[in-house]
């Protein structure tokens, strides 16, 4: 939004310029704080609204005003996103108190169907009510795909012509005494055509087809509003297809800000103008430091300081990140006014987050003491008091503003270690961290997870009762994963168990916040020894420093090698539960993880191929959900099309629905014969770029559900639910086609850029005057290729996913709940790992974050980082536990007393 006003800003007034009296029942401050402790300026509120409910297609909403409803009601306005077509009714109510600030200070509550906000100073409120697109996007998609441009169909209407006529039909229908439409007229046949998709459109818009004529709906206020909103959606679609044919569509931000008393304000001349209806500007604003203060980037120093003070008065606990944001803005602007403000704040004892974090680290307290009570905090500090601690204690005492900490601050410094029963309780209720002894963060994460698996932990801790005795007379060699183990193999595996036993004992009994794995344990787990055949790799034996691990700490290496090695060694070291002559031994742990599955192929002769696995491997390329990845894994796919043209041709050649059904029936599926108590899923993020022959890490978002049900994949359910699964299979196939269309469109766009960069100077000549090569020509997509709207494809994917979820909602016997999520931050060949593990047996269930020697509780406000990542991290491995067998895991297992 470009700000043109240069007049000095002054405090503005609501409907009453008289300050409220103390007799008011509940003031605006109390109401506003009940919505959220953080307040924002109107401009920032609008930015936040553009990222509300953006769905599976991450994008800022680009809002336009509904031109068909302007002027009806000053307090209400209808807007919609030109990308996803979601509509909002914005209702503003003027407050009745004096507003002393230069702008309102809105506190908001964001819900799935609305955004409610109120100014804490004057009571002015705004309510944004969300409505999904009036017409299903899948309907627009079907209208588009049945019209030109389409291969080999020159007689079909053009899509933009159809849109133009449909908008005029709706405009006329919204008028009194509108007439009916003759579907047999040449114009209608040429521009619209009466097919299944257009019939559904007129049915959705409340028309009725009588004797070949379309009768408009009854002229009522409800119908008029509905028609106007359908018309608005078509105008937005036409804006993408043929902008020149659209008149009267205006970006929404100017009018909305005017309703919120913020149409004009003095802007900072050193900052560039912002456009709140432009994607790039909105993305910049979303991630700016100004946003942390509830501002936008072109506000003056005075407005920023005003917002800082207002926010500080409402939520003193946020003082440190607020000072951080103020400091970053000051560095960029080199503002003397902001620098003075920061100095004043520091003189009052408000320090930066880095200084506060350093003070907590001095006492080895994780995550700024978040979630730690004062009693426990006092115990932790007393246990670490030493010379030079007072300054750090002073910082913490000011931040917590706790009288007991201030009292401790007044005591003489003593370098003593005190026994504290409160501290013992803290240790008993919380797991210990594992020190990083040389870039072993991924191994630490794995060991923390393994410790929570009851059978593994208890077997290792009580190893004497289960360990193999390869020196015993008559000991017989055993076979694991097709390999016969020698006595030497067993002895090497037992050495790992001995070291693991020492570590698990420390993790169970240590009165400390972290323990250190032995160098020998790490060396044994990061070398192949006798496990080459088990993993199918030839890993090098690591040296004592393990330095190469941070260089080669790839996403693939983590689960596919190290976990396999660990489980292989455990199987080798312990006696099997059942061992029959000539049969494969059943070790103590395989039953915990192994999925027994069959791959069914129906091409002529039916065949079943056994496919057992302990970890489900899912390839991650683009943003998706875990359910969709699993559907694609278990449901076979057709040969993938390579362009929108071949996709259209494939659909045309498939012919009738029966032919499509027959083709789908020939696919190969994977069905599950037996499910384990623990389901391990590896999200493979290492991808290969063919253009430059390099590997890279996919940072695509994978939506992880808290619970998943696998009933639809069970072999025992296939016959009973055959018709339902057949229907679902077709939906999954269509979803795969939509995904492939998006991939092809993306690749074609990249290829066109590459093609342009390779064009010779002459129109026809190639290098040295030669004609362009066939290799160059292949980068140009076919001229008659259908135009694909990615937004429509994404909407259809979302719709199909919801249909699949609803169709399987009653299948929940094989339900699993989330237990652990491993995260990776970095590239394909480097980075850092940590793991989140759910403690469902705590008094209040909680997520714990294990990052090397630090174990911290993840509050409810931060739970989103477990499932969606945080500051560049991505989930790479997740673990689910069968709901019917919750006893297989226990997150916290300590014995302090």
LINPEBEL-V297981 format. One record per residue. N is the residue number from 0. RES is the residue in one letter. OMEGA is omega in whole degrees, -180 to 180 (NA if undefined). NEAR is the number of other ideal C-beta (glycine too) atoms within 8 Angstrom. Layout:
# LINPEBEL-V297981
{{N RES OMEGA NEAR} {N RES OMEGA NEAR}}
This chain:
# LINPEBEL-V297981
{{0 X 179 10} {1 X -178 6} {2 X -175 10} {3 X -175 5} {4 X 176 8} {5 X 180 4} {6 X 178 6} {7 X 179 4} {8 X 178 7} {9 X 176 5} {10 X -179 7} {11 X -173 7} {12 X 172 8} {13 X -177 14} {14 X 177 6} {15 X 179 8} {16 X 180 5} {17 X 179 5} {18 X -179 5} {19 X 180 9} {20 X 179 5} {21 X -177 4} {22 X 179 3} {23 X -176 7} {24 X 180 2} {25 X -176 5} {26 X 180 9} {27 X 180 13} {28 X 180 8} {29 X 179 8} {30 X -178 11} {31 X -179 15} {32 X 176 11} {33 X 177 5} {34 X -178 11} {35 X 177 9} {36 X -178 7} {37 X 176 10} {38 X -178 13} {39 X 174 14} {40 X -179 16} {41 X -180 13} {42 X 179 15} {43 X 177 14} {44 X 179 14} {45 X 177 13} {46 X 180 14} {47 X 179 12} {48 X -178 12} {49 X 178 12} {50 X 180 10} {51 X 175 11} {52 X -178 6} {53 X 169 10} {54 X -175 6} {55 X 179 10} {56 X -175 12} {57 X -178 6} {58 X 169 8} {59 X 176 10} {60 X 172 13} {61 X -170 12} {62 X 172 16} {63 X 175 14} {64 X 174 13} {65 X -176 14} {66 X -176 10} {67 X -178 9} {68 X -179 12} {69 X 175 8} {70 X -178 3} {71 X -173 5} {72 X -177 5} {73 X -176 3} {74 X -176 7} {75 X 178 10} {76 X -180 14} {77 X 179 13} {78 X 179 12} {79 X 178 15} {80 X -179 10} {81 X -180 10} {82 X -177 9} {83 X 175 13} {84 X 174 14} {85 X -176 12} {86 X 176 17} {87 X 167 13} {88 X -178 10} {89 X -179 13} {90 X 179 10} {91 X 178 12} {92 X -177 9} {93 X -180 7} {94 X -175 14} {95 X 179 9} {96 X 177 13} {97 X 179 12} {98 X -173 14} {99 X -175 5} {100 X 176 10} {101 X 174 10} {102 X 172 11} {103 X 177 14} {104 X -171 15} {105 X 171 15} {106 X -169 16} {107 X 168 12} {108 X -179 9} {109 X 176 6} {110 X -175 7} {111 X -176 5} {112 X -179 5} {113 X 171 9} {114 X -178 13} {115 X -179 12} {116 X 177 13} {117 X 177 15} {118 X -177 16} {119 X -175 12} {120 X -175 13} {121 X 179 12} {122 X 174 13} {123 X -176 15} {124 X 176 11} {125 X -179 15} {126 X 178 12} {127 X -178 13} {128 X -176 9} {129 X 170 13} {130 X 175 8} {131 X -179 6} {132 X -176 11} {133 X 176 11} {134 X 179 13} {135 X 179 8} {136 X 178 14} {137 X 178 9} {138 X 176 12} {139 X 179 11} {140 X -178 13} {141 X 176 11} {142 X -179 13} {143 X -176 10} {144 X 179 9} {145 X -179 11} {146 X -179 12} {147 X -1 9} {148 X 177 8} {149 X -174 11} {150 X 173 10} {151 X 179 5} {152 X -176 7} {153 X -176 5} {154 X -180 3} {155 X 175 10} {156 X 172 11} {157 X -178 9} {158 X -178 13} {159 X 175 10} {160 X 178 10} {161 X 179 15} {162 X -179 13} {163 X -179 12} {164 X -180 12} {165 X 178 11} {166 X 179 12} {167 X 177 8} {168 X -180 10} {169 X 177 14} {170 X 180 9} {171 X -179 10} {172 X 180 12} {173 X 179 11} {174 X 177 7} {175 X 177 4} {176 X 176 5} {177 X -176 9} {178 X 178 6} {179 X -176 8} {180 X 180 9} {181 X -179 8} {182 X 178 11} {183 X -180 6} {184 X -179 8} {185 X 180 5} {186 X -179 7} {187 X -179 14} {188 X -177 11} {189 X -173 8} {190 X -175 11} {191 X -176 10} {192 X -178 13} {193 X 176 8} {194 X -176 7} {195 X -177 7} {196 X 179 10} {197 X 175 12} {198 X 179 10} {199 X 178 10} {200 X -178 12} {201 X 176 10} {202 X 180 8} {203 X -179 10} {204 X 170 13} {205 X 171 9} {206 X 174 11} {207 X -179 7} {208 X -178 10} {209 X 177 7} {210 X 176 3} {211 X 179 7} {212 X 179 10} {213 X -179 11} {214 X 180 8} {215 X 178 10} {216 X -180 12} {217 X -177 4} {218 X 178 9} {219 X 180 7} {220 X -180 5} {221 X 180 6} {222 X -179 11} {223 X 179 10} {224 X -180 9} {225 X 180 12} {226 X 180 14} {227 X 180 13} {228 X 172 14} {229 X 178 13} {230 X 179 13} {231 X -180 16} {232 X 178 14} {233 X 178 13} {234 X 178 13} {235 X 176 13} {236 X -180 11} {237 X 177 15} {238 X 177 11} {239 X -173 8} {240 X -175 8} {241 X -175 9} {242 X -177 7} {243 X -178 4} {244 X -175 7} {245 X 177 10} {246 X 172 3} {247 X 177 6} {248 X -175 10} {249 X 174 9} {250 X -169 10} {251 X -166 12} {252 X -177 11} {253 X -179 10} {254 X -179 10} {255 X 180 13} {256 X 176 14} {257 X 178 9} {258 X -179 11} {259 X 176 14} {260 X -176 10} {261 X -178 12} {262 X -179 6} {263 X 173 7} {264 X -179 12} {265 X -179 10} {266 X 177 11} {267 X -174 9} {268 X -178 4} {269 X -180 4} {270 X 178 9} {271 X 178 5} {272 X 180 9} {273 X 179 12} {274 X -176 8} {275 X 172 15} {276 X 180 9} {277 X -175 8} {278 X -177 8} {279 X 180 6} {280 X -179 10} {281 X 178 13} {282 X 177 9} {283 X -180 10} {284 X -179 15} {285 X -174 10} {286 X -175 6} {287 X 175 9} {288 X 178 9} {289 X -180 14} {290 X 179 13} {291 X 176 9} {292 X -179 14} {293 X -177 12} {294 X 169 14} {295 X -164 13} {296 X -178 11} {297 X 177 10} {298 X -178 14} {299 X 177 8} {300 X -178 10} {301 X 178 8} {302 X 180 15} {303 X 179 15} {304 X 177 11} {305 X 179 10} {306 X 179 16} {307 X -179 12} {308 X -180 8} {309 X -180 12} {310 X -179 14} {311 X -180 11} {312 X -178 5} {313 X -173 10} {314 X -177 8} {315 X -180 6} {316 X -180 4} {317 X -173 11} {318 X -175 11} {319 X 176 12} {320 X 177 9} {321 X 177 13} {322 X 176 15} {323 X -178 13} {324 X 179 12} {325 X 180 15} {326 X -180 10} {327 X 178 9} {328 X 179 14} {329 X 179 12} {330 X -178 7} {331 X -176 6} {332 X -173 11} {333 X -174 6} {334 X 177 9} {335 X -180 6} {336 X 179 9} {337 X 179 14} {338 X 177 9} {339 X 179 8} {340 X -180 11} {341 X 178 12} {342 X 179 8} {343 X -180 8} {344 X 179 11} {345 X 178 10} {346 X 177 6} {347 X 178 6} {348 X 178 6} {349 X -174 9} {350 X 179 11} {351 X 178 9} {352 X -179 10} {353 X 179 7} {354 X 178 9} {355 X 180 14} {356 X 178 9} {357 X 179 9} {358 X 178 13} {359 X -180 14} {360 X 177 8} {361 X 179 9} {362 X 179 12} {363 X 179 8} {364 X -174 11} {365 X 169 9} {366 X 176 9} {367 X 177 8} {368 X -178 11} {369 X 178 8} {370 X -179 7} {371 X -179 9} {372 X -179 5} {373 X -180 9} {374 X 179 7} {375 X 180 12} {376 X 178 14} {377 X 179 13} {378 X 180 12} {379 X -179 14} {380 X 179 15} {381 X -179 11} {382 X -178 10} {383 X -179 10} {384 X 177 11} {385 X -179 6} {386 X 180 5} {387 X -177 5} {388 X -169 13} {389 X -178 8} {390 X 178 8} {391 X 177 12} {392 X 179 14} {393 X 179 9} {394 X -179 12} {395 X -179 16} {396 X 178 13} {397 X -179 10} {398 X -178 10} {399 X -179 10} {400 X -176 6} {401 X -177 8} {402 X -180 5} {403 X 176 8} {404 X 177 15} {405 X 178 9} {406 X 178 8} {407 X -180 12} {408 X -178 10} {409 X -180 5} {410 X 179 7} {411 X 179 3} {412 X 178 8} {413 X 178 6} {414 X -175 6} {415 X 174 5} {416 X -175 4} {417 X 172 6} {418 X -177 5} {419 X -180 10} {420 X 177 6} {421 X 179 10} {422 X 177 14} {423 X 178 11} {424 X 178 9} {425 X 180 12} {426 X -177 13} {427 X -175 9} {428 X -175 8} {429 X 179 10} {430 X 179 12} {431 X 174 13} {432 X 178 14} {433 X -178 15} {434 X 177 10} {435 X -176 10} {436 X 179 9} {437 X 178 10} {438 X -179 9} {439 X -175 12} {440 X -179 13} {441 X 178 13} {442 X 176 13} {443 X 179 15} {444 X -180 13} {445 X -179 13} {446 X 177 11} {447 X 178 13} {448 X -179 13} {449 X 180 10} {450 X -180 12} {451 X 178 14} {452 X -170 12} {453 X -175 10} {454 X 177 10} {455 X -178 12} {456 X -176 13} {457 X 178 8} {458 X 179 13} {459 X -180 12} {460 X 179 10} {461 X -171 8} {462 X -176 12} {463 X -177 5} {464 X -172 5} {465 X -173 9} {466 X 176 11} {467 X 173 11} {468 X -175 6} {469 X 178 8} {470 X -179 5} {471 X -179 6} {472 X -180 3} {473 X 179 4} {474 X -178 10} {475 X 177 4} {476 X 178 7} {477 X -176 9} {478 X 177 10} {479 X -180 12} {480 X 175 7} {481 X -179 5} {482 X 178 8} {483 X -178 6} {484 X 175 11} {485 X 177 7} {486 X 179 8} {487 X 178 7} {488 X -179 11} {489 X -180 13} {490 X 178 9} {491 X 179 13} {492 X 180 14} {493 X 178 11} {494 X 176 10} {495 X -179 15} {496 X 179 15} {497 X 179 9} {498 X 179 13} {499 X 177 10} {500 X 178 11} {501 X -178 10} {502 X -179 13} {503 X 176 12} {504 X 177 9} {505 X -180 10} {506 X -178 11} {507 X -168 10} {508 X -172 8} {509 X 172 9} {510 X 180 7} {511 X -179 7} {512 X 177 9} {513 X 175 12} {514 X -174 12} {515 X 174 7} {516 X 180 15} {517 X 176 9} {518 X -178 8} {519 X 179 8} {520 X -179 13} {521 X -180 15} {522 X -179 12} {523 X -178 13} {524 X -179 12} {525 X 173 12} {526 X -175 10} {527 X -175 12} {528 X 180 8} {529 X -173 10} {530 X -179 11} {531 X -177 10} {532 X -179 8} {533 X -176 11} {534 X -179 13} {535 X -179 5} {536 X 177 7} {537 X -178 5} {538 X 179 11} {539 X 175 6} {540 X -175 8} {541 X 176 10} {542 X -172 7} {543 X -177 6} {544 X 179 5} {545 X -172 14} {546 X -175 9} {547 X -174 8} {548 X -180 14} {549 X 178 9} {550 X -177 8} {551 X -176 9} {552 X -174 16} {553 X 179 12} {554 X -178 12} {555 X -174 9} {556 X -171 10} {557 X -171 17} {558 X -172 12} {559 X 178 11} {560 X -172 11} {561 X 179 13} {562 X 179 12} {563 X 179 11} {564 X -178 14} {565 X -179 12} {566 X 178 11} {567 X -179 13} {568 X 177 16} {569 X 178 17} {570 X -179 12} {571 X -173 14} {572 X -174 12} {573 X 178 14} {574 X 176 7} {575 X 178 10} {576 X 180 6} {577 X 178 6} {578 X 179 7} {579 X -179 5} {580 X 177 3} {581 X -178 3} {582 X 178 6} {583 X 179 4} {584 X 176 10} {585 X -178 9} {586 X -172 11} {587 X -170 13} {588 X -175 12} {589 X -179 10} {590 X 179 9} {591 X -168 12} {592 X -168 13} {593 X 172 10} {594 X 176 13} {595 X -173 9} {596 X 177 12} {597 X 175 12} {598 X -176 11} {599 X 179 11} {600 X -178 9} {601 X 175 8} {602 X -174 6} {603 X -179 2} {604 X 179 4} {605 X 178 6} {606 X 175 6} {607 X 178 8} {608 X -178 7} {609 X -180 8} {610 X 178 8} {611 X 180 7} {612 X 177 9} {613 X 179 8} {614 X 178 11} {615 X -177 11} {616 X -177 8} {617 X -177 12} {618 X -177 6} {619 X 177 12} {620 X -176 7} {621 X 178 9} {622 X -178 7} {623 X 176 11} {624 X 179 10} {625 X 179 13} {626 X -179 11} {627 X 178 10} {628 X 179 14} {629 X 176 13} {630 X -179 11} {631 X 180 10} {632 X -175 9} {633 X -180 10} {634 X -177 11} {635 X 180 6} {636 X 174 9} {637 X 171 7} {638 X -172 4} {639 X 176 7} {640 X -175 11} {641 X 179 5} {642 X 176 11} {643 X 179 11} {644 X -179 12} {645 X 176 9} {646 X 179 13} {647 X 180 12} {648 X 179 9} {649 X 180 9} {650 X -180 7} {651 X -177 8} {652 X -179 6} {653 X 174 9} {654 X -173 5} {655 X 178 6} {656 X -180 5} {657 X 179 6} {658 X 178 9} {659 X 178 11} {660 X -179 10} {661 X 180 8} {662 X 180 10} {663 X -178 11} {664 X -179 8} {665 X -178 7} {666 X 176 12} {667 X 180 9} {668 X 171 10} {669 X 177 13} {670 X -174 12} {671 X 178 13} {672 X -177 7} {673 X -179 6} {674 X 179 9} {675 X 175 11} {676 X -176 8} {677 X 180 14} {678 X -180 14} {679 X -176 13} {680 X 178 12} {681 X 177 12} {682 X -175 13} {683 X -176 10} {684 X 179 15} {685 X -180 12} {686 X -178 10} {687 X 178 8} {688 X -177 9} {689 X -175 4} {690 X 179 4} {691 X 173 4} {692 X 179 6} {693 X 176 6} {694 X 176 10} {695 X 180 10} {696 X 175 15} {697 X 178 10} {698 X -180 7} {699 X 179 11} {700 X 174 10} {701 X 179 13} {702 X -178 10} {703 X 177 10} {704 X 176 9} {705 X 178 5} {706 X 175 9} {707 X 178 10} {708 X -176 12} {709 X -177 12} {710 X -176 11} {711 X 180 11} {712 X -176 9} {713 X 180 12} {714 X -177 8} {715 X -179 4} {716 X -170 11} {717 X -177 10} {718 X -177 5} {719 X -176 5} {720 X -173 10} {721 X -177 8} {722 X 179 6} {723 X -178 8} {724 X 177 11} {725 X 178 11} {726 X -180 9} {727 X 179 12} {728 X 179 12} {729 X 177 11} {730 X 179 12} {731 X 178 13} {732 X 179 12} {733 X 179 10} {734 X 177 15} {735 X 178 12} {736 X 178 10} {737 X 178 13} {738 X -179 11} {739 X 177 11} {740 X 179 13} {741 X 180 12} {742 X -179 10} {743 X 178 13} {744 X 179 11} {745 X -179 8} {746 X 179 8} {747 X 179 10} {748 X 178 8} {749 X -180 8} {750 X 179 10} {751 X 177 11} {752 X 179 8} {753 X 180 9} {754 X -180 11} {755 X -179 7} {756 X -177 6} {757 X -178 7} {758 X 177 7} {759 X -179 7} {760 X 178 3} {761 X 179 6} {762 X -173 3} {763 X -173 5} {764 X 173 9} {765 X 177 10} {766 X 180 5} {767 X 176 4} {768 X -179 6} {769 X 177 8} {770 X 177 6} {771 X -178 9} {772 X 175 8} {773 X 180 5} {774 X 176 5} {775 X -175 11} {776 X -175 8} {777 X 179 6} {778 X 180 9} {779 X 178 7} {780 X 179 9} {781 X -179 7} {782 X -176 4} {783 X 179 7} {784 X -178 11} {785 X 177 11} {786 X -176 6} {787 X 176 9} {788 X -178 9} {789 X -180 9} {790 X 179 10} {791 X 179 12} {792 X -180 13} {793 X 178 12} {794 X 179 13} {795 X 177 14} {796 X 179 12} {797 X -179 11} {798 X 179 11} {799 X 179 13} {800 X 179 13} {801 X 177 8} {802 X 179 9} {803 X -179 14} {804 X 179 9} {805 X -177 7} {806 X -179 10} {807 X -173 11} {808 X -179 7} {809 X 179 4} {810 X -174 11} {811 X 178 8} {812 X -180 6} {813 X -176 11} {814 X 176 11} {815 X 176 13} {816 X -175 10} {817 X 178 13} {818 X -176 11} {819 X 176 12} {820 X 177 13} {821 X 179 15} {822 X 177 14} {823 X 174 15} {824 X -178 9} {825 X -178 8} {826 X -177 7} {827 X -174 11} {828 X 178 8} {829 X 174 10} {830 X -177 11} {831 X 179 9} {832 X 165 14} {833 X -177 13} {834 X 171 14} {835 X 179 13} {836 X -176 13} {837 X 178 12} {838 X -176 11} {839 X -180 8} {840 X 175 7} {841 X 179 10} {842 X 170 2} {843 X -178 4} {844 X -173 7} {845 X 171 9} {846 X 175 11} {847 X 178 15} {848 X 180 12} {849 X 177 16} {850 X -176 10} {851 X -173 12} {852 X -179 8} {853 X 173 12} {854 X -176 13} {855 X 179 11} {856 X 178 10} {857 X -179 12} {858 X -179 8} {859 X -178 4} {860 X -178 4} {861 X -175 8} {862 X -179 10} {863 X -179 6} {864 X 177 10} {865 X -172 9} {866 X -174 9} {867 X 179 8} {868 X -176 10} {869 X 176 8} {870 X 173 5} {871 X 180 7} {872 X 179 11} {873 X 176 15} {874 X -179 13} {875 X -179 13} {876 X 179 12} {877 X -176 13} {878 X 177 13} {879 X 180 12} {880 X -179 14} {881 X -175 14} {882 X -178 9} {883 X -179 5} {884 X -176 8} {885 X -177 8} {886 X -178 6} {887 X 180 12} {888 X 173 11} {889 X -171 8} {890 X -179 13} {891 X 178 10} {892 X -176 9} {893 X 176 11} {894 X -174 6} {895 X -172 8} {896 X NA 4}}
